[in-house]
Amino acid sequence: MEDHLSENMTDQELQQLRADIHRALLEDANVPDAHEAFRLFQQSHPDNSQSSIFHHSAPTPPSPRRIRLYYLGIAAAAACLAALLVVQPWHTEPLVNKPGELLVYKANPQAGGVSVVVADKPVAITSTQAQQQGIVVGNEGEIHITPDTKISDEDRTTLLIPQGQLAHLLLDDGTRVWLSADSRLVFPRRFAQSGCREVALVGEGFFEVAPDANRPFVVDCGKVRTTVLGTQFNVRAFEGENPCVTLVSGRVVVAHGNSQLALQPHQQATLENEKLHAAEANMETVTSWLHGEFYFDGQTLRQLLIELGRWYNKDVVFATTSHLNDRLHFSCMRSTNLSSILAQLRLICDAEISEHENAIVVN
């Protein structure tokens, strides 16, 4: 090696190289940056994960850090085992239903693109039928509601966001809504000139409400109603989960029945056991989806895998309940393919997690 190097180096440069090598062998070497090594590995191995046809800019809540993986030793191991993961990828297998398995998330095999309900049937958001309903898609993927004096204030539209996709909607009043995967928003194509501006949400949405002191904005999630005049907040209300509202800026009032809570920025209201509870929010966890990330800070393995199932449109099955409530700290980009994510998870938890043809299975 030295002979090869000497052909392209002066004597002085060669002597300096020898000295540097000698000093490095005698002194303590710097610890490699495992995070950086893992980041470079992810960059050099692009994936083929699902993505939305709508490319849009995210809102501007507090911006989370990019690609932070907890457990430094585990990150180093992931970087060192990168070659093995590439050479020997995790193979998928057909799912075999077994007695006693717990299905915690059900995928939708018919999931297509973002759609709007017309005459009780979903049609593609880019279709002629959708355009006839006053709905168009802008150049940057933002869905616009075009004014139409023939549309009644009572006419409401349902927007469906499938697994693995996001959507960005501009409402009639100038309010912007970012909708997460597997979500549904019902809204009027034109808000009434008086009274409340009301929409209904199942799933998760981030709202940037256009101020209007005379027309409060209301998000109805069934058990919880959130009222604002103009602010930024996140609403999460998936079926089977406790609904929660997180305030980024401004002020909101969250109500359940006769009880209500007024939130301050960075507070979160959650409905548990039919009671509203307020607490400080982990803003990175709440808003990470807006920036194309998965970010978990002490969530259970069940919660984590449901999010993966929702994004990659896979059933999530626990063959045993022993690891349901294992808590993990983990983050990665949503553009990462599922096989790579599960390989990372197997390094930081005791559960055996496998990818099958149509499911994620935990043993």
Rosetta blueprint (number, residue, H / E / L):
1 M L
2 E H
3 D H
4 H H
5 L H
6 S H
7 E L
8 N L
9 M L
10 T L
11 D H
12 Q H
13 E H
14 L H
15 Q H
16 Q H
17 L H
18 R H
19 A H
20 D H
21 I H
22 H H
23 R H
24 A H
25 L H
26 L H
27 E L
28 D L
29 A L
30 N L
31 V L
32 P L
33 D L
34 A H
35 H H
36 E H
37 A H
38 F H
39 R H
40 L H
41 F H
42 Q H
43 Q H
44 S H
45 H L
46 P L
47 D L
48 N L
49 S L
50 Q L
51 S L
52 S L
53 I L
54 F L
55 H L
56 H L
57 S L
58 A L
59 P L
60 T L
61 P L
62 P L
63 S L
64 P L
65 R L
66 R L
67 I L
68 R L
69 L L
70 Y L
71 Y L
72 L H
73 G H
74 I H
75 A H
76 A H
77 A H
78 A H
79 A H
80 C H
81 L L
82 A H
83 A H
84 L H
85 L H
86 V H
87 V H
88 Q L
89 P L
90 W L
91 H L
92 T L
93 E E
94 P L
95 L L
96 V L
97 N L
98 K L
99 P L
100 G L
101 E L
102 L E
103 L E
104 V E
105 Y E
106 K L
107 A L
108 N L
109 P L
110 Q L
111 A L
112 G L
113 G L
114 V L
115 S E
116 V E
117 V E
118 V E
119 A L
120 D L
121 K E
122 P E
123 V E
124 A E
125 I L
126 T L
127 S L
128 T H
129 Q H
130 A H
131 Q H
132 Q H
133 Q L
134 G L
135 I E
136 V E
137 V E
138 G L
139 N L
140 E L
141 G L
142 E L
143 I E
144 H E
145 I E
146 T L
147 P L
148 D L
149 T L
150 K L
151 I L
152 S L
153 D L
154 E L
155 D L
156 R E
157 T E
158 T E
159 L E
160 L E
161 I E
162 P L
163 Q L
164 G L
165 Q L
166 L L
167 A E
168 H E
169 L E
170 L E
171 L L
172 D L
173 D L
174 G L
175 T L
176 R E
177 V E
178 W E
179 L E
180 S L
181 A L
182 D L
183 S E
184 R E
185 L E
186 V E
187 F E
188 P E
189 R L
190 R L
191 F L
192 A L
193 Q L
194 S L
195 G L
196 C L
197 R E
198 E E
199 V E
200 A E
201 L E
202 V E
203 G E
204 E E
205 G E
206 F E
207 F E
208 E E
209 V L
210 A L
211 P L
212 D L
213 A L
214 N L
215 R L
216 P L
217 F E
218 V E
219 V E
220 D E
221 C L
222 G L
223 K L
224 V L
225 R E
226 T E
227 T E
228 V E
229 L L
230 G L
231 T L
232 Q E
233 F E
234 N E
235 V E
236 R E
237 A E
238 F L
239 E L
240 G L
241 E L
242 N L
243 P L
244 C E
245 V E
246 T E
247 L E
248 V E
249 S E
250 G L
251 R L
252 V E
253 V E
254 V E
255 A E
256 H E
257 G L
258 N L
259 S E
260 Q E
261 L E
262 A E
263 L E
264 Q L
265 P L
266 H L
267 Q E
268 Q E
269 A E
270 T E
271 L E
272 E E
273 N L
274 E L
275 K E
276 L E
277 H E
278 A E
279 A E
280 E E
281 A L
282 N L
283 M H
284 E H
285 T H
286 V H
287 T H
288 S H
289 W H
290 L H
291 H H
292 G L
293 E E
294 F E
295 Y E
296 F E
297 D E
298 G E
299 Q E
300 T E
301 L H
302 R H
303 Q H
304 L H
305 L H
306 I H
307 E H
308 L H
309 G H
310 R H
311 W H
312 Y H
313 N L
314 K L
315 D E
316 V E
317 V E
318 F E
319 A L
320 T L
321 T L
322 S L
323 H L
324 L L
325 N L
326 D L
327 R E
328 L E
329 H E
330 F E
331 S E
332 C E
333 M E
334 R L
335 S L
336 T L
337 N L
338 L H
339 S H
340 S H
341 I H
342 L H
343 A H
344 Q H
345 L H
346 R H
347 L H
348 I H
349 C L
350 D L
351 A L
352 E L
353 I E
354 S E
355 E E
356 H E
357 E L
358 N L
359 A E
360 I E
361 V E
362 V E
363 N L
